[in-house]
Every structure is written in structure tokens, then in C-alpha cells.
């Protein structure tokens, strides 16, 4: 099915390169966001499943 799409669509390379750029930009943005994120917040969130003190009673 993918080969048929590439054969029937004119300038299909544009779609392929565009999708590659979208993925690349998204990956870079997520990486930058993780680098800038507050380290204390990351530590707190990673310890949440292990802490029994933070559980609220339902």
C-alpha cells in the first residue's frame, strides 16, 4: 500500500522529507525541554511511586 501511494503521488519525496523534519524537530524540542526541566521536580516525580507518605486516602 505504501509503494502504491509513493507511485501515484507526484512529488512524494516532499512528503517524506517533511515528515522526517517534523519528527526531527519534535525530538529536538523534547530533548531541550528535558534538559531545561527542573531537576528537583524530576526527582520528586520519580520517587512518587515509592513513597507511601504521599498517598491520599480515598
C-alpha positions, 0 to 999 in steps of 0.5 A: 500500500505504501509503494502504491501511494509513493507511485501515484503521488507526484512529488512524494519525496516532499512528503517524506522529507517533511515528515522526517523534519517534523519528527526531527524537530519534535525530538529536538524540542523534547530533548531541550525541554528535558534538559531545561526541566527542573531537576528537583521536580524530576526527582520528586516525580520519580520517587512518587511511586515509592513513597507511601507518605504521599498517598491520599486516602480515598 
